[in-house]
């Protein structure tokens, strides 16, 4: 398990590499997060070769890889093409392809068939939807699954109807079974007393 200082140093190294900031040595980074002068003079022996620091650093870069994968899913494209008339200007073809939300790759005239073929990268909606769904799940943006019991008309229900309705609702089923047994016992007791 990484210590607070090891985590702080892993964060500092990660930021240094990720954003291209250049601090002369790992020792200077170690001093900037609170390591002593003597420890930071030999960071390899004292800090960076430790299991805790390696785990902390790996966690930082693992998250980067996950972000890269996620970005790849949300920007996925598929190669497609469309034929245009030979007389159609390349600028007009480019304008049409961009208006469709696609990225033009090339335009190839094919005189034998009298067409120009525009090759373009189109957004892959299915893969992007999967990526967005995963992103929102990871971020916790979805509301928890809710069970609607629909007990607005409970007063008008007979006991068998109520039993049937509540037996289908997992969270309340056990509680209702106990309640139902108590109610039946009470009814039996009141009938005996009469």
PyMOL commands that set and color helices and strands:
alter all, ss='L'
color gray80, all
select helices_A, chain A and resi 4-18+26-32+37-40+43-48+51-74+90-99+125-139+154-156+159-167+170-193
alter helices_A, ss='H'
color red, helices_A
select strands_A, chain A and resi 77-85+103-110+115-123
alter strands_A, ss='S'
color yellow, strands_A
deselect
rebuild
show_as cartoon
